[in-house]
Amino acid sequence: MNNDCVELRAAAGRVRIRDSKNPGQILDISPAVGACFVAYVKAAAVS
């Protein structure tokens, strides 16, 4: 297991993603793209 960590949060109809080690950089995406991102990460964790 590694120490990579991202944080997601809903804000004003958007999803914001940031790297916990670099909190100054925020990726602002739509909820639909956020759902795809979460599904991809879950699938990658299984394989």
C-alpha positions as CSV (number, residue, x, y, z in Angstrom):
1,M,0.0,0.0,0.0
2,N,1.2,3.5,-0.8
3,N,0.5,6.9,0.7
4,D,-1.2,8.4,-2.4
5,C,-4.4,10.2,-1.4
6,V,-6.9,12.3,-3.3
7,E,-9.9,14.1,-1.7
8,L,-13.2,14.7,-3.4
9,R,-16.0,17.0,-2.3
10,A,-19.2,18.4,-3.7
11,A,-19.4,22.2,-4.0
12,A,-22.1,24.3,-5.7
13,G,-23.1,21.6,-8.2
14,R,-19.5,20.7,-9.0
15,V,-17.0,18.1,-7.7
16,R,-13.6,19.2,-6.6
17,I,-10.6,16.9,-6.5
18,R,-7.3,17.6,-4.9
19,D,-4.1,15.8,-4.0
20,S,-3.8,15.8,-0.2
21,K,0.0,16.3,-0.5
22,N,-0.5,19.4,-2.8
23,P,-3.8,21.0,-1.6
24,G,-3.2,24.2,-3.6
25,Q,-4.1,22.5,-6.9
26,I,-7.8,21.8,-7.3
27,L,-9.5,20.1,-10.2
28,D,-13.1,21.3,-10.6
29,I,-15.3,18.9,-12.6
30,S,-18.9,18.1,-13.3
31,P,-20.8,15.5,-11.1
32,A,-21.0,13.2,-14.1
33,V,-17.3,13.3,-14.7
34,G,-16.8,12.9,-10.9
35,A,-18.9,9.7,-11.0
36,C,-16.9,8.3,-13.9
37,F,-13.6,9.1,-12.0
38,V,-14.8,7.3,-8.9
39,A,-16.0,4.2,-10.9
40,Y,-12.6,4.1,-12.7
41,V,-10.6,4.3,-9.5
42,K,-12.8,1.5,-7.9
43,A,-12.3,-0.7,-10.9
44,A,-8.6,-0.1,-11.0
45,A,-8.3,-1.0,-7.3
46,V,-9.9,-4.4,-8.0
47,S,-7.6,-5.3,-10.9
